Amino acid sequence: MSTNIEQELLEALTELEKAVDSVRTASPMPDLAGFFARIDALASRLPRGTNPALLHYLQKKSYKKARLFLQGRDPENQAGNCRHS
C-alpha cells in the first residue's frame, strides 16, 4: 500500500519526466531544479520502513526506476552499475 507521500512522489516523478521530454520544444524552459527540489523534499519525508529499493533509487537519482517502482513495475527495472536493479 502506498502512502500519501509516495503518491505525491509518483506525481512529481511523472511531472519531471514530462518536463524533461518537453525540454527541446518548450518555451520557456521548464524549471527542472524545482522538480528536483520537490522530489528531494518528498523523499526526505518518507516514513521509516519505506522499501529500501525505493530509497536506493531516490538516493542515486534513478528517477525512472523510482517511478516504475511506485507504479508497481519494479520488475521492469534493469540492473545498474551498482548491481542493484
C-alpha positions in Angstrom: 0.0 0.0 0.0 1.4 3.4 -0.9 1.5 6.4 1.4 0.3 9.8 0.6 3.9 10.9 0.3 4.6 8.0 -2.2 1.6 9.2 -4.2 2.9 12.7 -4.3 6.3 11.5 -5.2 4.9 9.5 -8.1 3.1 12.6 -9.3 6.3 14.6 -9.0 8.4 12.0 -10.8 5.8 11.8 -13.6 5.7 15.6 -14.0 9.6 15.7 -14.1 9.6 13.1 -16.8 7.1 15.1 -18.9 9.1 18.3 -18.4 12.3 16.6 -19.4 10.6 15.2 -22.6 9.5 18.8 -23.4 12.9 20.5 -23.0 13.7 20.6 -26.7 10.4 22.3 -27.7 9.4 24.1 -24.5 9.4 27.9 -24.3 10.1 28.9 -21.7 12.3 26.1 -20.5 10.8 24.1 -17.6 12.3 24.7 -14.2 13.9 21.3 -13.7 15.7 22.4 -10.5 12.2 23.0 -9.0 11.2 19.4 -9.8 14.5 18.1 -8.2 13.9 20.1 -5.1 10.3 18.9 -4.8 11.4 15.3 -5.2 14.2 15.6 -2.7 11.8 17.2 -0.2 9.2 14.5 -0.6 11.9 11.8 -0.3 13.1 13.2 2.9 9.5 12.8 4.3 9.2 9.1 3.5 8.4 7.1 6.7 10.6 4.6 8.4 10.0 1.2 6.9 10.0 2.6 3.3 11.1 -0.1 0.9 14.9 0.0 0.7 14.8 -0.3 -3.1 12.8 2.9 -3.4 15.2 4.7 -1.1 18.1 3.4 -3.1 16.6 4.7 -6.4 15.9 8.1 -4.9 19.4 8.4 -3.3 21.0 7.5 -6.7 18.7 9.9 -8.5 17.4 7.0 -10.6 14.1 8.7 -11.0 12.7 6.5 -13.8 13.4 3.4 -11.6 11.7 5.1 -8.7 8.7 5.9 -10.9 8.5 2.3 -12.1 8.8 1.0 -8.5 6.0 3.3 -7.4 3.8 2.2 -10.3 4.3 -1.5 -9.2 6.5 -2.1 -12.2 9.8 -2.7 -10.4 10.5 -6.0 -12.4 10.9 -3.8 -15.5 14.0 -2.1 -13.9 17.3 -3.1 -15.3 20.3 -3.7 -13.0 22.5 -0.6 -12.7 26.3 -0.2 -12.3 25.9 -0.7 -8.5 24.4 -4.2 -9.2 21.1 -3.1 -7.8 18.0 -3.2 -10.1 
